[in-house]
Amino acid sequence: MGAQSGGRTEAVPFHERFLEDYTVGETVDCGTIAVTEDEIAEFAGRFDPQSFHVDPHAAAEGPFGGLIASGWHTAALMMRLYVDRYLSAKASLGGPGVDELRWTEPVRPGDTLALRAEVLEVRPSAAKPERGLLRTRVELANQHGRTVFTAVVLNLLRTRPR
């Protein structure tokens, strides 16, 4: 699992990158994360208590035929992998938003999700040269290769100190 750009592994580790170290077109396999029934119910119980997220018996009779993770839980799982394996802790200044967020398949207990990130845009700020915008398309797929989540994530990053 490494960053690929033109078939080569990038030299600068992600935790040490600045804005200009990300390359448009680069794709990164960001690892996997397992989904458990307990975590699904715990997250949903706090933040999205719909029956198909919290009650296995009601969920079995519901529209998905069983318990599924909240979409917001799926987004949080994506974010965990994104922060751990892609976003530079040294340069991150937060983010102004997410575009094109989609939940394309249900996430179920026992699923293992894999994150792939693709650099879409690296744009230094004209007004603030010490920072810029990183635009990344992310895709989470389950163990069957089915896409369960997509989004375009926007991050503000520091540029390399001069």
C-alpha positions in Angstrom: 0.0 0.0 0.0 1.7 3.1 -1.1 1.3 6.2 -3.1 1.5 5.7 -6.8 2.1 8.4 -9.4 3.2 7.2 -12.8 4.0 3.8 -11.3 6.5 5.0 -8.7 6.2 5.2 -5.0 6.4 8.8 -3.7 9.5 9.8 -1.8 7.9 12.1 0.8 5.9 10.2 3.5 2.4 11.5 4.0 2.9 12.6 7.6 5.7 14.9 6.4 4.1 16.3 3.2 3.3 19.9 2.4 0.9 21.0 -0.3 3.4 20.8 -3.1 4.3 17.2 -2.3 0.9 16.0 -3.5 0.7 15.3 -7.3 -2.4 15.6 -9.4 -3.4 12.1 -10.6 -1.6 10.4 -7.7 -3.7 7.5 -6.2 -3.2 6.2 -2.7 -4.4 3.0 -1.1 -5.1 4.1 2.4 -5.6 0.7 4.1 -8.7 -1.0 5.5 -11.0 -0.8 8.5 -13.4 -3.4 9.9 -17.0 -2.6 10.8 -18.6 -4.3 13.8 -22.3 -4.6 14.8 -21.4 -3.1 18.2 -19.8 0.0 16.6 -22.7 0.4 14.2 -25.2 0.4 17.1 -23.1 2.6 19.4 -22.5 5.3 16.7 -26.2 5.2 15.6 -27.5 5.2 19.2 -25.7 8.5 19.7 -26.0 10.2 16.4 -28.5 8.5 14.0 -30.9 6.4 16.0 -33.0 5.0 13.1 -34.2 1.5 13.6 -32.2 0.0 10.8 -29.0 1.3 12.5 -29.7 0.3 16.1 -32.2 -2.6 16.3 -31.2 -5.8 14.5 -34.7 -7.3 14.8 -36.5 -4.2 13.4 -33.7 -3.9 10.8 -34.4 -7.4 9.5 -37.9 -6.3 8.7 -36.8 -3.0 7.3 -35.8 -1.8 3.8 -32.3 -3.2 3.9 -33.1 -6.6 5.3 -30.7 -6.2 8.2 -28.6 -3.8 10.3 -26.6 -1.2 8.4 -24.2 1.5 9.4 -25.3 5.1 9.4 -23.9 7.0 6.4 -22.3 9.4 8.9 -20.6 6.4 10.6 -19.3 5.4 7.2 -18.0 8.9 6.6 -16.3 8.8 10.0 -14.6 5.5 9.1 -13.4 7.0 5.9 -12.0 10.0 7.8 -10.1 7.7 10.2 -8.2 6.1 7.3 -7.8 9.5 5.5 -6.2 11.1 8.5 -4.0 8.1 9.3 -2.8 7.3 5.8 -3.1 10.3 3.5 -3.5 13.7 5.1 -0.4 15.4 6.3 -0.4 16.1 10.1 2.4 18.5 9.5 0.6 20.7 7.0 -3.1 20.2 7.6 -5.1 23.4 8.4 -8.5 21.8 8.3 -11.0 21.8 5.4 -13.6 24.1 3.9 -16.0 21.2 3.0 -16.8 18.1 1.1 -18.4 17.9 -2.3 -20.3 15.1 -4.1 -20.7 13.0 -1.0 -22.6 9.7 -1.8 -23.5 6.6 0.1 -23.8 4.1 -2.8 -24.3 0.7 -0.9 -25.2 -0.2 2.6 -22.4 -1.0 5.0 -23.1 -4.0 7.2 -21.6 -5.7 10.3 -18.6 -7.7 9.3 -17.7 -5.6 6.3 -14.1 -4.5 5.8 -13.7 -1.2 4.0 -10.8 -0.1 1.9 -10.0 3.5 1.1 -8.6 4.8 -2.1 -7.7 8.5 -2.6 -6.9 10.3 -5.8 -5.4 13.8 -5.9 -7.6 15.9 -8.1 -6.2 19.4 -7.6 -3.3 21.1 -5.8 -3.8 24.9 -5.9 -1.6 27.4 -4.0 -3.5 30.4 -2.6 -2.9 33.6 -4.5 -3.8 35.6 -1.4 -2.1 33.5 1.2 1.1 32.0 -0.3 1.8 30.0 2.9 -1.2 27.7 2.2 -3.3 26.2 -0.6 -6.1 23.8 -1.4 -5.9 20.1 -1.9 -8.9 18.5 -3.6 -9.1 14.7 -3.3 -11.6 12.1 -4.6 -12.1 9.3 -2.0 -13.8 6.0 -2.5 -14.5 3.3 0.1 -15.1 -0.2 -1.1 -16.2 -3.3 0.8 -14.4 -6.7 0.8 -16.4 -7.6 -2.3 -15.0 -4.7 -4.2 -18.4 -2.8 -4.2 -18.2 0.9 -3.7 -20.1 2.0 -0.6 -19.0 5.7 -0.3 -17.6 8.4 -2.5 -16.8 12.1 -1.9 -14.5 14.9 -3.0 -12.7 16.2 0.1 -11.3 19.7 0.3 -8.4 20.4 2.6 -6.3 23.5 3.3 -2.6 22.7 3.6 0.5 24.6 4.5 3.1 25.1 1.7 6.7 24.2 2.4 8.3 26.9 4.5 10.7 29.1 2.5 
